[in-house]
Structures are given as C-alpha cells and as structure tokens.
C-alpha cells in the first residue's frame, strides 16, 4: 500500500527539484541551492524506503 505513495512522492520531489534547477536556482541564490540539496536528499531517502518496501512485498509473494 505505502509503496505506491512513496513512488508518487519521489516523482513529485524530483519534479520540484528539476524545476528549481531549471530556474537557474533563482539567479544563483544560495537559499534555493540549499533547498535543492535537501529536496534531493529527501527524495533519495524515500526512494530507498520505496525499494525496501518493494523487496518486502516481493518476499511475501
């Protein structure tokens, strides 16, 4: 159940991160670079949770 939501959240975070990057970090603002780093790190952590949940689901089948 949660696996579907984690995948959607990761895609949304990657979309936000891509938009921040494509905007040129708002004219090279340090704050947006920091947000970009935190959003990317959060997306990676959630992606890891997504993989663990997928593996757990696979082991139950």
Contact map, one row per residue, 1 for C-alpha under 8 A:
1111100000000000000000000000000000000000000000000000000000000
1111110000000000000000000000000000000000000000000000100000000
1111111000000000000000000000000000000000000000000100110000000
1111111100000000000000000000000000000000000000000000000000000
1111111110000000000000000000000000000000000000000000000000000
0111111111000000000000000000000000000000000001101100000000000
0011111111100000000000000000000000000000000000100100000000000
0001111111110000000000000000000000000000000000000000000000000
0000111111111000000000000000000000000000001001000000000000000
0000011111111100000000000000000000000000001101100000000000000
0000001111111110000000000000000000000000000000000000000000000
0000000111111111000000000000000000000000000000000000000000000
0000000011111111100000000000000000000011001000000000000000000
0000000001111111110000000000000000000011001000000000000000000
0000000000111111111000000000000000000000000000000000000000000
0000000000011111111100000000000000000000000000000000000000000
0000000000001111111110000000000000010011000000000000000000000
0000000000000111111111000000000000000000000000000000000000000
0000000000000011111111100000000000000000000000000000000000000
0000000000000001111111111100000100010000000000000000000000000
0000000000000000111111111000000000010000000000000000000000000
0000000000000000011111111000000000000000000000000000000000000
0000000000000000001111111110000000000000000000000000000000000
0000000000000000000111111111000000000000000000000000000000000
0000000000000000000111111111110110000000000000000000000000000
0000000000000000000100111111100100000000000000000000000000000
0000000000000000000000111111100000000000000000000000000000000
0000000000000000000000011111110110000000000000000000000000000
0000000000000000000000001111111110000000000000000000000000000
0000000000000000000000001001111111000000000000000000000000000
0000000000000000000000000000111111100000000000000000000000000
0000000000000000000100001101111111110000000000000000000000000
0000000000000000000000001001111111111000000000000000000000000
0000000000000000000000000000011111111100000000000000000000000
0000000000000000000000000000001111111110000000000000000000000
0000000000000000100110000000000111111111000000000000000000000
0000000000000000000000000000000011111111100000000000000000000
0000000000000000000000000000000001111111110000000000000000000
0000000000001100100000000000000000111111111000000000000000000
0000000000001100100000000000000000011111111100000000000000000
0000000000000000000000000000000000001111111110000000000000000
0000000000000000000000000000000000000111111111000000000000000
0000000011001100000000000000000000000011111111100000000000000
0000000001000000000000000000000000000001111111110000000000000
0000000000000000000000000000000000000000111111111000000000000
0000010011000000000000000000000000000000011111111100000000000
0000011001000000000000000000000000000000001111111110000000000
0000000000000000000000000000000000000000000111111111000000000
0000010000000000000000000000000000000000000011111111100000000
0010011000000000000000000000000000000000000001111111110000000
0000000000000000000000000000000000000000000000111111111000000
0000000000000000000000000000000000000000000000011111111100000
0110000000000000000000000000000000000000000000001111111110000
0010000000000000000000000000000000000000000000000111111111000
0000000000000000000000000000000000000000000000000011111111100
0000000000000000000000000000000000000000000000000001111111110
0000000000000000000000000000000000000000000000000000111111111
0000000000000000000000000000000000000000000000000000011111111
0000000000000000000000000000000000000000000000000000001111111
0000000000000000000000000000000000000000000000000000000111111
0000000000000000000000000000000000000000000000000000000011111
